[in-house]
Amino acid sequence: MDYRRRFIEKHIRDLCGSFGAVLVTGPRQAGKTWLLSQMARKFFPDGMEIVSFDTPSEIDEFRRDPELFFANHPGRLFLDEVQHVPDIFPYLKREIDRRPGEFRFFLSGSQHFPLMKKVTESLAGRAAVLDLWPFAVQEIRDSEVSSAERTLDLLADPFLLESMLGREYPCNDRNDVIPSMFAGGYPPVALWNGGEPWFESYRRTYIQRDIRDLSQVGDLGMFDRFVVLCAGRTGTIINKAEVGRSLGVNHKTVDHWLNLLETSYQIERIPAHHATSTKRLVKRPRWLFADSGFGLHLQAIRDDRALLNAPHFGSLFESFVIMEIRKLHGHTGRFWDARFWRTPRGLEVDLLLPFAGRLTPIEIKHTAAPRRSNLRSLNSFMNGEKDAANHGIVISLAPRVERLTEKIYNLPLGLLLNGP
């Protein structure tokens, strides 16, 4: 298999100069092991040993005698799947402190919150933590990391948008959007055409192995149905009571299962924005299914017509676009604290991105001709948040970067998918 560069490489290299360890977390099969093993060979030619805790023998070697384990592996180490040995972190702290100022460890793992807790307890200030998501479309199309950084700069800065006015970035459903949504970003599908058989294998592995590792789920079949329901509700505020009734489980079980999906990077929570407003606003989070390809597989949506005619296509499309922005942020080391805004009367801004103390409100529209009626929510938000938001963006299939009003710009989806 050929190695495909990831945008996050540059950020990892920079962090190696400041920390004793770099931990890369993310969903299983996103490419963490392949990325770090290639970086180990490329940037540490004097040697970095790789130890995978994905096998009982390696776990047993560490647990039998941790002191002897590190004595037998004295140099730089890439420790893969460290979630299987959570008791290793105090020993990593000791090893890093023995050689202050020296980079020692690459670490990888597939469980976000448990690993973050261990790092906070033992490796605070010693380890940098990064999330690796499945491939962004720009990565699949082999763009440079500078392209991703420039894309995010355009979202933040209206003066940069002004300099781009009139440029065109064509994009259509059949050639660009639909194939990318079906492929998702997992390397075996997005790069190597693994398709439906791979997704089904991933589904079974995730339910039968990862969930058992994370928590005692009594009825895995019921949990599988829950995952399917969440895939079909991507981009929405999930009604926990309704989901619980349909599955015959209580509210606490739904909360617990949502936490499992978030911990294993299958869904992304987008909190509601309400802190600076005195208006009555919706405060419950939206949930995005993280990988569009896996989500469509779970819903048995198999072809273009079924996808475009799906009654919830708008939510599927919005989730796909937001996750592309999320991946660009994570893989370039940009801060991510996205929100959405919604009123009880139905006005909604799909995404609010903080930049330097201000907010960029973003609406996502599956149309090649945005109309003024599409801007009602953006205008309402900007009028109510004049001190925080001085410009807004519509991401659409319209190919040209242009002003829709004095303060609202169209940013073509083609630019987001291919870079500027």
Buried (B, 14 or more C-beta within 10 A) or exposed (E): EEEBBBBBBBBBEEBBEEBBBBBBBBBBBBBBBBBBBBBBBEEBEEEBEBBBBEEEEBBEBBEEEBEEBBEEBEEBBBBBBBBBBBEBBEBBBEBBEEEEEEBBBBBBBBBBEBBBEBBEEBBEEBBBBBBBBBBBBBBBEEBEBEBBBBBBBBBBBBEEBEEBEEEEBBBEBEEBBBEBBBBBBBBBBBBEEBBEEBBEEBBEEBBEEBBEEBBEBEEEEBBBBBBBBBBBBBBBBBEBEEBBEEBEBEEEBBEEBBBBBBBBBBBBEBBBBBEEEEEEBBEEBBBBBBBBBBBBBBBEBEEBEEBBEBEBBEBBBBBBBBBBBBBBBBBBBBEBEBBBBBBEEEBBBBBBBBBEEBBBBBBBBBEBEBEEEBBEBBBBBBEBBEEBBEBBBBBBBBBBBBBBBEBBBBBBBBBBBBBB
